[in-house]
Amino acid sequence: MATDTPATPATPDVPGRDPRHPFGGTTPPAPRPPWDAPWASYPVEQVRPFALIGGRTRPRHPIQLITLLSANNPADQAADDTFGGAPGNAGGGAGRGAAGDAGGEVAAGVLVQGRVPEADLVVGLCRERPRSLAEIAARIGLPVQAAKIIVSDLLDAGALVVPPPLPEDRDRRQLLEALLTGLEAMSDVA
Amino acid sequence: MSPDHNPTPGPCTPMKIIISGGFGVGKTTMVGAVSEIEPLSTEERLTQASGGLDPLTGIEGKTTTTVALDFGRRTLHRQRIELYLFGTPGQPRFWFLWEDLVTDACGAVILIDTRRLADSFEPIGFFEHRAIPFIIAINDFADDPHRYSPDEVAHALHLPAHVPVVRCDARERHSTARVLAALITHTLTHQHQHTPSPSPSPDGVPT
């Protein structure tokens, strides 16, 4: 359990999976396999979300819809490509890195509930740029509350960080006025 | 998708606006009209389970329903603000799914289709009760034979006199931006009028 070899391919290889529209959206839902097909061959989106997070409902970190999350030290991790390869696991780690999903290594083996492909996706997304929880949830195709649990695990594991709040010298009213200025500029453009 | 003028991605402060309204009224469209990313959602097909709850009267052309959050983002580089837009179904009773949805929101736009005014009763009551500033935006549907004036709509909805009612085309970016600007103007005049802002200090010098 602790050092499960990443023998299975990362999420992008799951057939029929489109990270942008995992639950449908503009993509039609994948056809259901025949009734006698093994459960494991069902499309990913038919797996109940709370199976992925071990039935937990309460994150350990206070994360809100617009809480921004970043991958921890992206430079270090990109350089140390086999970081997640625990002793005796380097081969698998390198293979996954070559597949272009280096984010997976960070989460490998450190999540309490076992690594889920969604965790790799989340780290990869947050490496590109800071992402809000809402965006993460939508992009990995999970309910917000389920995404919160995965993000919380990744925070515990040190794979993600919440960037410290900006030094904001504007009060609420000044922020609203700035927002209004920006919106008016947007509505004026011919 | 529109790269903004300023290429330097400076740190931005997140702000939040809620777009609410009945089923099929154009919330997703409105979010998409100003979002710089493809609006994200977990839209699912209307199933039989919701048959009695999401009536399709008047909008038989619509076959899917948004059962989850719609989400868009717009960075205002010049203002150092990252605006988040959340489209939510018109039934606040489901909003517990996103417990912090309305926390610190700048306000809400309740988008309405004049053929189905009753869809807006629930969100209006919700925002009124919570003292969250909101405005009504009439989404003008081309195939709607009846055009009602904002005054008529305000009367029909028994709105308090100070709640603005505007018309819009939710598909159109400038129109949507005008709606959002009207909301923020409303928020500034009605949420903050009784709380005198602290004496203005010179820029960049926190008191």
Interface residues (C-beta under 8 A of the other chain):
Chain A: R20 F23 G24 G25 P29 Q64 L65 I66 L68 S132 A134 E135 A137 A138 R139 G141 P143 V144 Q145 L166 E168 D169 R170 D171 R172 R173 Q174 L175 L176 E177 A178 L179 L180 T181 G182 L183 E184 A185 M186 S187 D188 V189
Chain B: P11 C12 T13 P14 M15 K16 V34 I37 E38 L40 S41 T42 E43 E44 R45 T64 A68 L69 F71 R73 L76 R78 Q79 R80 I81 L83 Y84 F86 L97 W98 D100 L101 T103 C106 R173 H174 S175 A177 R178 L180 A181 I184 T185 T187 L188 H192 S197 P198 D203 G204 V205 P206
